[in-house]
């Protein structure tokens, strides 16, 4: 049992992770512990590198997506994803993150988003399709490999510009 959060079932969204104590920005909401590494994606796996995926122990796969999330991702010393409060979280508030903070593209949960936030993008998109303003807002709270892939894509664009 992780102190501070618990799994609850809601009528509207099914399972979700809820705070049982308040969190302030920067607090670790859930320390990520890798159970198994994989070389391809799976509906409950976390993407931890360009071609690397992993199952995490505990409640990580139960966090719901939101387009206005209160949690982000921080890489820990073992290469796992810690979930960290990005905004204050009240008791009984659902802890959410943006799938785009972890996935370059969305392979397993495509389609319409039902998060209900005013900032909702309408469909769940990966990091690749996130507007730059959003990426800036999430700085420091996303899986670092995503930023590396952007840098690589940027270099390729520059290279193709000069080769013509
Ligand atoms: Zn949404």
Backbone and ligand atoms as CSV (ligand in chain L), in Angstrom:
chain,resi,resn,atom,element,x,y,z
A,1,UNK,N,N,0.857,-1.205,0.000
A,1,UNK,CA,C,0.000,0.000,0.000
A,1,UNK,C,C,0.882,1.240,0.000
A,2,UNK,N,N,0.672,2.075,-1.005
A,2,UNK,CA,C,1.449,3.308,-1.060
A,2,UNK,C,C,0.807,4.366,-0.182
A,3,UNK,N,N,1.519,4.931,0.745
A,3,UNK,CA,C,0.896,5.951,1.580
A,3,UNK,C,C,0.588,7.210,0.773
A,4,UNK,N,N,-0.568,7.759,0.972
A,4,UNK,CA,C,-0.885,9.023,0.317
A,4,UNK,C,C,-1.786,8.906,-0.895
A,5,UNK,N,N,-1.862,7.715,-1.511
A,5,UNK,CA,C,-2.780,7.531,-2.634
A,5,UNK,C,C,-3.483,6.182,-2.501
A,6,UNK,N,N,-4.661,6.087,-3.103
A,6,UNK,CA,C,-5.343,4.789,-3.143
A,6,UNK,C,C,-6.172,4.681,-4.407
A,7,UNK,N,N,-6.445,3.432,-4.780
A,7,UNK,CA,C,-7.244,3.137,-5.962
A,7,UNK,C,C,-8.715,3.250,-5.589
A,8,UNK,N,N,-9.464,3.993,-6.390
A,8,UNK,CA,C,-10.913,4.077,-6.182
A,8,UNK,C,C,-11.601,3.876,-7.524
A,9,UNK,N,N,-12.830,3.410,-7.467
A,9,UNK,CA,C,-13.615,3.245,-8.685
A,9,UNK,C,C,-14.675,4.326,-8.725
A,10,UNK,N,N,-14.703,5.053,-9.848
A,10,UNK,CA,C,-15.692,6.120,-9.989
A,10,UNK,C,C,-16.693,5.728,-11.071
A,11,UNK,N,N,-17.897,6.231,-10.944
A,11,UNK,CA,C,-18.939,5.920,-11.921
A,11,UNK,C,C,-18.557,6.474,-13.289
A,12,UNK,N,N,-17.963,7.673,-13.296
A,12,UNK,CA,C,-17.713,8.355,-14.559
A,12,UNK,C,C,-16.523,7.776,-15.322
A,13,UNK,N,N,-15.430,7.472,-14.629
A,13,UNK,CA,C,-14.185,7.158,-15.329
A,13,UNK,C,C,-13.614,5.791,-14.994
A,14,UNK,N,N,-14.329,4.983,-14.224
A,14,UNK,CA,C,-13.771,3.693,-13.843
A,14,UNK,C,C,-12.708,3.875,-12.764
A,15,UNK,N,N,-11.663,3.054,-12.832
A,15,UNK,CA,C,-10.623,3.131,-11.804
A,15,UNK,C,C,-9.813,4.413,-11.918
A,16,UNK,N,N,-9.422,4.932,-10.786
A,16,UNK,CA,C,-8.539,6.083,-10.763
A,16,UNK,C,C,-7.751,6.092,-9.470
A,17,UNK,N,N,-6.724,6.923,-9.447
A,17,UNK,CA,C,-5.875,7.033,-8.261
A,17,UNK,C,C,-6.204,8.344,-7.558
A,18,UNK,N,N,-6.513,8.261,-6.272
A,18,UNK,CA,C,-6.941,9.436,-5.518
A,18,UNK,C,C,-6.020,9.703,-4.338
A,19,UNK,N,N,-5.853,10.983,-4.019
A,19,UNK,CA,C,-4.987,11.379,-2.904
A,19,UNK,C,C,-5.714,11.176,-1.575
A,20,UNK,N,N,-5.000,10.616,-0.616
A,20,UNK,CA,C,-5.550,10.492,0.740
A,20,UNK,C,C,-4.871,11.474,1.682
A,21,UNK,N,N,-3.936,12.250,1.128
A,21,UNK,CA,C,-3.335,13.365,1.869
A,21,UNK,C,C,-2.965,14.432,0.849
A,22,UNK,N,N,-2.774,15.672,1.300
A,22,UNK,CA,C,-2.403,16.715,0.329
A,22,UNK,C,C,-0.957,16.554,-0.152
A,23,UNK,N,N,-0.720,16.963,-1.373
A,23,UNK,CA,C,0.645,16.990,-1.921
A,23,UNK,C,C,0.938,18.419,-2.384
A,24,UNK,N,N,2.168,18.836,-2.232
A,24,UNK,CA,C,2.566,20.138,-2.758
A,24,UNK,C,C,3.490,19.904,-3.954
A,25,UNK,N,N,3.589,20.890,-4.856
A,25,UNK,CA,C,4.393,20.699,-6.062
A,25,UNK,C,C,5.811,20.211,-5.729
A,26,UNK,N,N,6.248,19.206,-6.451
A,26,UNK,CA,C,7.574,18.633,-6.231
A,26,UNK,C,C,7.542,17.368,-5.388
A,27,UNK,N,N,6.443,17.148,-4.639
A,27,UNK,CA,C,6.316,15.925,-3.836
A,27,UNK,C,C,6.233,14.700,-4.745
A,28,UNK,N,N,6.869,13.610,-4.311
A,28,UNK,CA,C,6.695,12.341,-5.013
A,28,UNK,C,C,5.358,11.745,-4.611
A,29,UNK,N,N,4.500,11.547,-5.596
A,29,UNK,CA,C,3.181,10.958,-5.341
A,29,UNK,C,C,3.297,9.438,-5.370
A,30,UNK,N,N,4.103,8.932,-6.288
A,30,UNK,CA,C,4.349,7.492,-6.361
A,30,UNK,C,C,5.757,7.268,-6.902
A,31,UNK,N,N,6.574,6.554,-6.125
A,31,UNK,CA,C,7.928,6.215,-6.574
A,31,UNK,C,C,7.843,5.040,-7.527
A,32,UNK,N,N,8.338,5.215,-8.739
A,32,UNK,CA,C,8.235,4.175,-9.766
A,32,UNK,C,C,9.261,3.076,-9.574
A,33,UNK,N,N,8.760,1.853,-9.595
A,33,UNK,CA,C,9.633,0.697,-9.428
A,33,UNK,C,C,9.415,-0.210,-10.636
A,34,UNK,N,N,10.474,-0.431,-11.419
A,34,UNK,CA,C,10.335,-1.246,-12.628
A,34,UNK,C,C,10.259,-2.722,-12.253
A,35,UNK,N,N,9.216,-3.388,-12.766
A,35,UNK,CA,C,9.042,-4.820,-12.511
A,35,UNK,C,C,9.666,-5.650,-13.621
A,36,UNK,N,N,9.512,-5.154,-14.855
A,36,UNK,CA,C,9.964,-5.938,-15.994
A,36,UNK,C,C,10.195,-4.989,-17.154
A,37,UNK,N,N,11.307,-5.172,-17.863
A,37,UNK,CA,C,11.578,-4.365,-19.051
A,37,UNK,C,C,11.098,-5.098,-20.299
A,38,UNK,N,N,10.620,-4.356,-21.296
A,38,UNK,CA,C,10.079,-4.944,-22.524
A,38,UNK,C,C,10.683,-4.223,-23.716
A,39,UNK,N,N,10.691,-4.909,-24.859
A,39,UNK,CA,C,11.217,-4.264,-26.063
A,39,UNK,C,C,10.114,-3.793,-26.994
A,40,UNK,N,N,8.849,-4.067,-26.625
A,40,UNK,CA,C,7.764,-3.466,-27.409
A,40,UNK,C,C,6.660,-2.984,-26.476
A,41,UNK,N,N,5.798,-2.166,-27.030
A,41,UNK,CA,C,4.789,-1.528,-26.192
A,41,UNK,C,C,3.687,-2.511,-25.805
A,42,UNK,N,N,3.022,-2.185,-24.733
A,42,UNK,CA,C,1.932,-2.984,-24.188
A,42,UNK,C,C,0.976,-1.986,-23.561
A,43,UNK,N,N,-0.315,-2.325,-23.518
A,43,UNK,CA,C,-1.293,-1.335,-23.062
A,43,UNK,C,C,-1.015,-0.826,-21.644
A,44,UNK,N,N,-0.355,-1.608,-20.820
A,44,UNK,CA,C,-0.075,-1.135,-19.462
A,44,UNK,C,C,1.401,-0.867,-19.205
A,45,UNK,N,N,2.167,-0.823,-20.287
A,45,UNK,CA,C,3.592,-0.547,-20.122
A,45,UNK,C,C,3.843,0.959,-20.163
A,46,UNK,N,N,4.954,1.367,-19.567
A,46,UNK,CA,C,5.409,2.744,-19.665
A,46,UNK,C,C,6.549,2.776,-20.659
A,47,UNK,N,N,6.558,3.786,-21.512
A,47,UNK,CA,C,7.684,3.927,-22.422
A,47,UNK,C,C,8.794,4.653,-21.687
A,48,UNK,N,N,9.967,4.032,-21.615
A,48,UNK,CA,C,11.068,4.630,-20.850
A,48,UNK,C,C,12.233,5.026,-21.751
A,49,UNK,N,N,12.126,4.704,-23.042
A,49,UNK,CA,C,13.169,5.091,-23.986
A,49,UNK,C,C,12.594,4.987,-25.382
A,50,UNK,N,N,13.394,5.364,-26.399
A,50,UNK,CA,C,12.879,5.355,-27.764
A,50,UNK,C,C,12.336,3.975,-28.136
A,51,UNK,N,N,13.027,2.916,-27.733
A,51,UNK,CA,C,12.562,1.556,-28.038
A,51,UNK,C,C,12.469,0.706,-26.782
A,52,UNK,N,N,12.280,1.343,-25.652
A,52,UNK,CA,C,12.269,0.619,-24.374
A,52,UNK,C,C,10.969,0.880,-23.629
A,53,UNK,N,N,10.424,-0.188,-23.085
A,53,UNK,CA,C,9.171,-0.096,-22.342
A,53,UNK,C,C,9.337,-0.893,-21.057
A,54,UNK,N,N,8.494,-0.627,-20.090
A,54,UNK,CA,C,8.607,-1.356,-18.824
A,54,UNK,C,C,7.267,-1.404,-18.121
A,55,UNK,N,N,7.098,-2.484,-17.379
A,55,UNK,CA,C,5.980,-2.539,-16.447
A,55,UNK,C,C,6.475,-2.000,-15.116
A,56,UNK,N,N,5.699,-1.126,-14.520
A,56,UNK,CA,C,6.016,-0.621,-13.186
A,56,UNK,C,C,5.154,-1.346,-12.155
A,57,UNK,N,N,5.683,-1.483,-10.957
A,57,UNK,CA,C,4.924,-2.074,-9.857
A,57,UNK,C,C,3.881,-1.071,-9.349
A,58,UNK,N,N,2.909,-1.565,-8.655
A,58,UNK,CA,C,1.971,-0.683,-7.951
A,58,UNK,C,C,0.935,-0.047,-8.851
A,59,UNK,N,N,0.561,1.187,-8.528
A,59,UNK,CA,C,-0.614,1.816,-9.117
A,59,UNK,C,C,-0.341,2.624,-10.382
A,60,UNK,N,N,0.892,2.609,-10.883
A,60,UNK,CA,C,1.216,3.504,-12.004
A,60,UNK,C,C,0.277,3.322,-13.193
A,61,UNK,N,N,-0.075,2.071,-13.514
A,61,UNK,CA,C,-0.928,1.863,-14.692
A,61,UNK,C,C,-2.371,2.295,-14.441
A,62,UNK,N,N,-2.699,2.662,-13.209
A,62,UNK,CA,C,-4.076,3.068,-12.879
A,62,UNK,C,C,-4.292,4.573,-12.947
A,63,UNK,N,N,-3.212,5.342,-13.144
A,63,UNK,CA,C,-3.361,6.791,-13.252
A,63,UNK,C,C,-4.087,7.116,-14.551
A,64,UNK,N,N,-5.108,7.937,-14.476
A,64,UNK,CA,C,-5.830,8.343,-15.679
A,64,UNK,C,C,-5.156,9.530,-16.354
A,65,UNK,N,N,-5.405,9.612,-17.660
A,65,UNK,CA,C,-4.923,10.755,-18.440
A,65,UNK,C,C,-5.772,11.992,-18.170
A,66,UNK,N,N,-5.150,13.145,-18.139
A,66,UNK,CA,C,-5.871,14.414,-18.159
A,66,UNK,C,C,-5.103,15.372,-19.052
A,67,UNK,N,N,-5.826,16.253,-19.751
A,67,UNK,CA,C,-5.154,17.279,-20.555
A,67,UNK,C,C,-4.712,18.450,-19.676
A,68,UNK,N,N,-5.116,18.434,-18.404
A,68,UNK,CA,C,-4.681,19.448,-17.443
A,68,UNK,C,C,-4.275,18.718,-16.152
A,69,UNK,N,N,-3.191,17.944,-16.230
A,69,UNK,CA,C,-2.865,17.019,-15.140
A,69,UNK,C,C,-2.247,17.718,-13.931
A,70,UNK,N,N,-2.335,17.060,-12.771
A,70,UNK,CA,C,-1.680,17.614,-11.582
A,70,UNK,C,C,-0.370,16.897,-11.260
A,71,UNK,N,N,-0.058,15.840,-12.017
A,71,UNK,CA,C,1.210,15.129,-11.812
A,71,UNK,C,C,2.031,15.135,-13.093
A,72,UNK,N,N,3.326,14.967,-12.923
A,72,UNK,CA,C,4.221,14.798,-14.048
A,72,UNK,C,C,5.167,13.649,-13.763
A,73,UNK,N,N,6.102,13.445,-14.668
A,73,UNK,CA,C,7.020,12.306,-14.564
A,73,UNK,C,C,8.437,12.789,-14.316
A,74,UNK,N,N,9.109,12.098,-13.405
A,74,UNK,CA,C,10.530,12.371,-13.158
A,74,UNK,C,C,11.254,11.029,-13.168
A,75,UNK,N,N,12.340,10.980,-13.919
A,75,UNK,CA,C,13.125,9.754,-13.995
A,75,UNK,C,C,13.859,9.545,-12.674
A,76,UNK,N,N,13.805,8.332,-12.125
A,76,UNK,CA,C,14.552,8.070,-10.899
A,76,UNK,C,C,15.862,7.336,-11.195
A,77,UNK,N,N,16.638,7.089,-10.155
A,77,UNK,CA,C,17.989,6.539,-10.324
A,77,UNK,C,C,17.981,5.164,-10.983
A,78,UNK,N,N,16.878,4.417,-10.862
A,78,UNK,CA,C,16.793,3.084,-11.456
A,78,UNK,C,C,16.263,3.124,-12.885
A,79,UNK,N,N,15.973,4.317,-13.415
A,79,UNK,CA,C,15.417,4.428,-14.756
A,79,UNK,C,C,13.905,4.315,-14.779
A,80,UNK,N,N,13.292,4.197,-13.608
A,80,UNK,CA,C,11.835,4.129,-13.519
A,80,UNK,C,C,11.240,5.525,-13.498
A,81,UNK,N,N,9.923,5.587,-13.640
A,81,UNK,CA,C,9.223,6.865,-13.632
A,81,UNK,C,C,8.587,7.126,-12.275
A,82,UNK,N,N,9.061,8.137,-11.574
A,82,UNK,CA,C,8.355,8.618,-10.384
A,82,UNK,C,C,7.247,9.548,-10.843
A,83,UNK,N,N,6.106,9.482,-10.187
A,83,UNK,CA,C,5.044,10.455,-10.429
A,83,UNK,C,C,5.166,11.544,-9.375
A,84,UNK,N,N,5.252,12.784,-9.845
A,84,UNK,CA,C,5.563,13.917,-8.985
A,84,UNK,C,C,4.456,14.956,-9.120
A,85,UNK,N,N,4.062,15.553,-7.995
A,85,UNK,CA,C,3.027,16.588,-8.049
A,85,UNK,C,C,3.558,17.805,-8.791
A,86,UNK,N,N,2.815,18.241,-9.816
A,86,UNK,CA,C,3.186,19.421,-10.602
A,86,UNK,C,C,2.407,20.629,-10.072
A,87,UNK,N,N,1.215,20.351,-9.577
A,87,UNK,CA,C,0.349,21.350,-8.954
A,87,UNK,C,C,-0.043,20.819,-7.576
A,88,UNK,N,N,-0.563,21.676,-6.680
A,88,UNK,CA,C,-1.043,21.173,-5.390
A,88,UNK,C,C,-2.174,20.166,-5.610
A,89,UNK,N,N,-2.178,19.108,-4.825
A,89,UNK,CA,C,-3.232,18.096,-4.904
A,89,UNK,C,C,-3.905,18.009,-3.531
A,90,UNK,N,N,-5.225,18.151,-3.533
A,90,UNK,CA,C,-5.998,18.103,-2.286
A,90,UNK,C,C,-6.376,16.664,-1.957
A,91,UNK,N,N,-6.732,16.436,-0.696
A,91,UNK,CA,C,-7.267,15.134,-0.292
A,91,UNK,C,C,-8.527,14.848,-1.117
A,92,UNK,N,N,-8.665,13.618,-1.581
A,92,UNK,CA,C,-9.805,13.149,-2.393
A,92,UNK,C,C,-9.771,13.628,-3.846
A,93,UNK,N,N,-8.740,14.360,-4.214
A,93,UNK,CA,C,-8.610,14.771,-5.612
A,93,UNK,C,C,-7.965,13.631,-6.397
A,94,UNK,N,N,-8.398,13.450,-7.638
A,94,UNK,CA,C,-7.774,12.421,-8.450
A,94,UNK,C,C,-6.400,12.890,-8.919
A,95,UNK,N,N,-5.423,11.998,-8.822
A,95,UNK,CA,C,-4.081,12.291,-9.335
A,95,UNK,C,C,-4.024,11.833,-10.787
A,96,UNK,N,N,-3.657,12.743,-11.689
A,96,UNK,CA,C,-3.651,12.444,-13.119
A,96,UNK,C,C,-2.334,12.887,-13.742
A,97,UNK,N,N,-2.040,12.358,-14.907
A,97,UNK,CA,C,-0.911,12.851,-15.692
A,97,UNK,C,C,-1.349,12.870,-17.148
A,98,UNK,N,N,-0.516,13.431,-17.987
A,98,UNK,CA,C,-0.819,13.501,-19.412
A,98,UNK,C,C,-0.046,12.376,-20.092
A,99,UNK,N,N,-0.755,11.506,-20.817
A,99,UNK,CA,C,-0.071,10.383,-21.479
A,99,UNK,C,C,1.078,10.880,-22.362
A,100,UNK,N,N,0.936,12.092,-22.852
A,100,UNK,CA,C,1.986,12.652,-23.709
A,100,UNK,C,C,3.283,12.902,-22.946
A,101,UNK,N,N,3.228,12.893,-21.604
A,101,UNK,CA,C,4.449,13.075,-20.812
A,101,UNK,C,C,5.328,11.821,-20.850
A,102,UNK,N,N,4.773,10.745,-21.362
A,102,UNK,CA,C,5.448,9.461,-21.298
A,102,UNK,C,C,5.564,8.803,-22.674
A,103,UNK,N,N,4.643,9.124,-23.576
A,103,UNK,CA,C,4.599,8.439,-24.868
A,103,UNK,C,C,4.796,9.409,-26.020
A,104,UNK,N,N,5.714,9.063,-26.909
A,104,UNK,CA,C,5.951,9.904,-28.079
A,104,UNK,C,C,4.743,9.836,-29.009
A,105,UNK,N,N,4.211,8.643,-29.175
A,105,UNK,CA,C,2.950,8.462,-29.900
A,105,UNK,C,C,2.051,7.591,-29.029
A,106,UNK,N,N,0.757,7.665,-29.248
A,106,UNK,CA,C,-0.175,6.864,-28.460
A,106,UNK,C,C,-0.564,5.633,-29.278
A,107,UNK,N,N,-0.144,4.463,-28.814
A,107,UNK,CA,C,-0.416,3.233,-29.564
A,107,UNK,C,C,-1.663,2.522,-29.050
A,108,UNK,N,N,-1.932,2.646,-27.763
A,108,UNK,CA,C,-2.959,1.778,-27.183
A,108,UNK,C,C,-4.239,2.471,-26.736
A,109,UNK,N,N,-4.209,3.783,-26.533
A,109,UNK,CA,C,-5.425,4.467,-26.106
A,109,UNK,C,C,-5.718,5.642,-27.029
A,110,UNK,N,N,-5.867,5.356,-28.324
A,110,UNK,CA,C,-6.162,6.467,-29.219
A,110,UNK,C,C,-7.616,6.889,-29.051
A,111,UNK,N,N,-7.994,7.953,-29.720
A,111,UNK,CA,C,-9.394,8.336,-29.724
A,111,UNK,C,C,-9.685,9.522,-28.848
A,112,UNK,N,N,-10.966,9.698,-28.579
A,112,UNK,CA,C,-11.414,10.912,-27.919
A,112,UNK,C,C,-11.057,10.925,-26.446
A,113,UNK,N,N,-10.727,12.124,-25.966
A,113,UNK,CA,C,-10.420,12.294,-24.550
A,113,UNK,C,C,-11.691,12.698,-23.819
A,114,UNK,N,N,-11.878,12.157,-22.636
A,114,UNK,CA,C,-13.072,12.490,-21.855
A,114,UNK,C,C,-12.679,13.110,-20.517
A,115,UNK,N,N,-11.505,13.769,-20.482
A,115,UNK,CA,C,-11.025,14.287,-19.192
A,115,UNK,C,C,-11.908,15.430,-18.684
A,116,UNK,N,N,-12.611,16.136,-19.576
A,116,UNK,CA,C,-13.540,17.168,-19.138
A,116,UNK,C,C,-12.902,18.502,-18.774
A,117,UNK,N,N,-11.578,18.632,-18.932
A,117,UNK,CA,C,-10.913,19.896,-18.624
A,117,UNK,C,C,-11.216,20.931,-19.709
A,118,UNK,N,N,-11.218,22.206,-19.325
A,118,UNK,CA,C,-11.458,23.236,-20.341
A,118,UNK,C,C,-10.319,23.249,-21.368
A,119,UNK,N,N,-9.112,22.843,-20.934
A,119,UNK,CA,C,-7.963,22.803,-21.841
A,119,UNK,C,C,-7.885,21.490,-22.605
A,120,UNK,N,N,-8.952,20.696,-22.595
A,120,UNK,CA,C,-8.911,19.368,-23.229
A,120,UNK,C,C,-8.580,19.493,-24.714
A,121,UNK,N,N,-7.641,18.647,-25.169
A,121,UNK,CA,C,-7.245,18.672,-26.576
A,121,UNK,C,C,-8.251,17.943,-27.460
A,122,UNK,N,N,-9.222,17.258,-26.855
A,122,UNK,CA,C,-10.254,16.574,-27.637
A,122,UNK,C,C,-9.911,15.127,-27.922
A,123,UNK,N,N,-8.660,14.872,-28.248
A,123,UNK,CA,C,-8.213,13.493,-28.414
A,123,UNK,C,C,-6.896,13.333,-27.676
A,124,UNK,N,N,-6.638,12.108,-27.259
A,124,UNK,CA,C,-5.407,11.848,-26.516
A,124,UNK,C,C,-4.262,11.735,-27.507
A,125,UNK,N,N,-3.316,12.639,-27.394
A,125,UNK,CA,C,-2.198,12.670,-28.333
A,125,UNK,C,C,-0.902,12.355,-27.604
A,126,UNK,N,N,0.098,11.960,-28.358
A,126,UNK,CA,C,1.420,11.734,-27.802
A,126,UNK,C,C,2.230,13.022,-27.814
A,127,UNK,N,N,3.432,12.928,-27.277
A,127,UNK,CA,C,4.332,14.073,-27.185
A,127,UNK,C,C,4.597,14.689,-28.558
A,128,UNK,N,N,4.728,13.824,-29.567
A,128,UNK,CA,C,5.006,14.262,-30.931
A,128,UNK,C,C,4.004,15.319,-31.412
A,129,UNK,N,N,2.724,15.168,-31.015
A,129,UNK,CA,C,1.665,16.050,-31.511
A,129,UNK,C,C,1.256,17.129,-30.519
A,130,UNK,N,N,2.025,17.276,-29.455
A,130,UNK,CA,C,1.690,18.280,-28.435
A,130,UNK,C,C,2.128,19.666,-28.913
A,131,UNK,N,N,1.273,20.689,-28.743
A,131,UNK,CA,C,1.706,22.045,-29.118
A,131,UNK,C,C,2.929,22.464,-28.284
A,132,UNK,N,N,3.790,23.276,-28.891
A,132,UNK,CA,C,5.019,23.686,-28.206
A,132,UNK,C,C,4.728,24.370,-26.867
A,133,UNK,N,N,3.642,25.145,-26.782
A,133,UNK,CA,C,3.310,25.844,-25.530
A,133,UNK,C,C,3.067,24.846,-24.398
A,134,UNK,N,N,2.416,23.739,-24.733
A,134,UNK,CA,C,2.173,22.684,-23.737
A,134,UNK,C,C,3.483,22.042,-23.310
A,135,UNK,N,N,4.332,21.763,-24.300
A,135,UNK,CA,C,5.637,21.165,-23.990
A,135,UNK,C,C,6.399,22.054,-23.019
A,136,UNK,N,N,6.314,23.367,-23.244
A,136,UNK,CA,C,7.004,24.301,-22.355
A,136,UNK,C,C,6.430,24.239,-20.944
A,137,UNK,N,N,5.096,24.133,-20.846
A,137,UNK,CA,C,4.458,24.054,-19.526
A,137,UNK,C,C,4.852,22.783,-18.783
A,138,UNK,N,N,5.128,21.733,-19.529
A,138,UNK,CA,C,5.451,20.440,-18.909
A,138,UNK,C,C,6.952,20.273,-18.670
A,139,UNK,N,N,7.747,21.277,-19.019
A,139,UNK,CA,C,9.209,21.145,-18.906
A,139,UNK,C,C,9.609,20.664,-17.507
A,140,UNK,N,N,10.446,19.649,-17.471
A,140,UNK,CA,C,10.900,19.093,-16.197
A,140,UNK,C,C,9.984,18.033,-15.637
A,141,UNK,N,N,8.842,17.824,-16.275
A,141,UNK,CA,C,7.867,16.840,-15.780
A,141,UNK,C,C,7.532,15.783,-16.825
A,142,UNK,N,N,8.434,15.553,-17.765
A,142,UNK,CA,C,8.178,14.534,-18.791
A,142,UNK,C,C,9.372,13.578,-18.856
A,143,UNK,N,N,9.129,12.388,-19.438
A,143,UNK,CA,C,10.202,11.412,-19.608
A,143,UNK,C,C,11.305,12.039,-20.465
A,144,UNK,N,N,12.552,12.054,-20.000
A,144,UNK,CA,C,13.622,12.780,-20.705
A,144,UNK,C,C,13.869,12.309,-22.141
A,145,UNK,N,N,13.571,11.046,-22.449
A,145,UNK,CA,C,13.846,10.568,-23.806
A,145,UNK,C,C,13.016,11.327,-24.842
A,146,UNK,N,N,11.846,11.858,-24.417
A,146,UNK,CA,C,10.992,12.606,-25.351
A,146,UNK,C,C,11.695,13.863,-25.833
A,147,UNK,N,N,12.370,14.529,-24.912
A,147,UNK,CA,C,13.101,15.752,-25.245
A,147,UNK,C,C,14.275,15.411,-26.164
A,148,UNK,N,N,14.921,14.255,-25.888
A,148,UNK,CA,C,16.024,13.818,-26.755
A,148,UNK,C,C,15.517,13.529,-28.165
A,149,UNK,N,N,14.332,12.922,-28.257
A,149,UNK,CA,C,13.786,12.609,-29.590
A,149,UNK,C,C,13.433,13.878,-30.344
A,150,UNK,N,N,12.943,14.895,-29.646
A,150,UNK,CA,C,12.682,16.191,-30.279
A,150,UNK,C,C,13.975,16.797,-30.812
A,151,UNK,N,N,15.019,16.710,-30.011
A,151,UNK,CA,C,16.308,17.282,-30.410
A,151,UNK,C,C,16.812,16.571,-31.658
A,152,UNK,N,N,16.668,15.245,-31.685
A,152,UNK,CA,C,17.092,14.448,-32.826
A,152,UNK,C,C,16.287,14.814,-34.073
A,153,UNK,N,N,14.958,14.947,-33.903
A,153,UNK,CA,C,14.086,15.318,-35.024
A,153,UNK,C,C,14.469,16.698,-35.541
A,154,UNK,N,N,14.803,17.600,-34.627
A,154,UNK,CA,C,15.210,18.958,-34.999
A,154,UNK,C,C,16.480,18.937,-35.833
A,155,UNK,N,N,17.443,18.113,-35.405
A,155,UNK,CA,C,18.709,18.013,-36.140
A,155,UNK,C,C,18.484,17.446,-37.531
A,156,UNK,N,N,17.572,16.461,-37.634
A,156,UNK,CA,C,17.273,15.877,-38.939
A,156,UNK,C,C,16.669,16.925,-39.867
A,157,UNK,N,N,15.789,17.764,-39.310
A,157,UNK,CA,C,15.181,18.830,-40.117
A,157,UNK,C,C,16.243,19.777,-40.651
A,158,UNK,N,N,17.181,20.146,-39.769
A,158,UNK,CA,C,18.259,21.046,-40.164
A,158,UNK,C,C,19.092,20.392,-41.256
A,159,UNK,N,N,19.413,19.103,-41.046
A,159,UNK,CA,C,20.239,18.373,-42.010
A,159,UNK,C,C,19.557,18.301,-43.365
A,160,UNK,N,N,18.237,18.038,-43.385
A,160,UNK,CA,C,17.556,17.903,-44.668
A,160,UNK,C,C,17.470,19.257,-45.365
A,161,UNK,N,N,17.407,20.344,-44.575
A,161,UNK,CA,C,17.362,21.683,-45.144
A,161,UNK,C,C,18.658,21.983,-45.905
A,162,UNK,N,N,19.786,21.533,-45.329
A,162,UNK,CA,C,21.075,21.859,-45.930
A,162,UNK,C,C,21.472,20.909,-47.053
A,163,UNK,N,N,20.787,19.758,-47.125
A,163,UNK,CA,C,21.175,18.790,-48.152
A,163,UNK,C,C,20.469,19.084,-49.486
A,164,UNK,N,N,19.528,20.045,-49.496
A,164,UNK,CA,C,18.817,20.334,-50.741
A,164,UNK,C,C,19.357,21.587,-51.409
L,1,ZN,ZN,ZN,-8.632,15.828,-22.358
